[in-house]
Amino acid sequence: MNAPVSFPIPSAARQCRAHIAELAGVIGANAEIIERYAELGDDVGLEYQLRRLVLHVKAATATFRDLAAIENARRAESEAA
């Protein structure tokens, strides 16, 4: 019988940072596409990509708020100990 395989679960803070980093890559790609649409004069594509950019920035900001709450709780817990 094989022993169960153990996979370490990244901390919530690490997951938040990884998600923000992933979103930063998407935001960068959106910015490049926005630049191309602007140069081409494609206003429909420009508007679509701008909306996507805003949604990704909002998601990154919300994740950062989660990260800040996690870190504040961790600090409070370590100070109480």
N, C-alpha and C positions, 0 to 999 in steps of 0.2 A: 504494500500500500504506500502510495506516495504522500509525502507531507504536503500540506496546503502551501501554495506559493503565496508569499507575502509581498504585496506591492505597497511601497510607501505612498501615502496620500499627501500631496503637497498642502502646505498650510493655506488657509483662506487668504492670508495676505499675499502669499506667493502667487496664488491663483489670480487674485485681483491684478497684481503687477503684470503677470503674463497676458492677461486679457487686455490691459491697457496697451502693452507693447504690440499685441496683434492688431488692435484698433489703430495704433499709430501708423502701422504699415498700410492699412487700408486707407487711412486719411491721406497719406502721402500719394498713394495711387490715385485717389479721387482728385487731389490737387493737380496732378499731371494731366488727367483727363479733362478737367475743367479748363486748364490752360489751352489744350488742343481745341476744345469746342469753341472757346472764345476766339482763338486765332482763325478758325474756320467760319465763324459767324453762325454757328449752329445753336440758336437760342433755345430750342426745345431740349437738345442734349445738355446744354449748359444749365438750364433750370433743373433738369432731372439730377445731374451730378451734384449741383449745389445742395439740393434737398438731401441727397445721400450723405454728403459731407457733414451737413448739420446734424443728421441723425447719428452718425458715427461719433462726432464730437460730444453730443449729448450723452451717448452711451459711455464714452470714456470718462466724462465728468461724473456721471452717476457711479461708475465703478470706483473712481477715486474717492468719492464720498464714503462708499462702503469701506474702502481701504483705511481711510482716516478713522472711521468709527471702530474698526477692528484694532487698529494701532492704539487708539485712545483707551479702549477697554483693556488691552494688554498692559499698557503703562499703568493704568489705575490698579489693575490686579497685582502687578509686581510691586507697586508702592504700598499696597495694603498688606502684603506678605512680610 
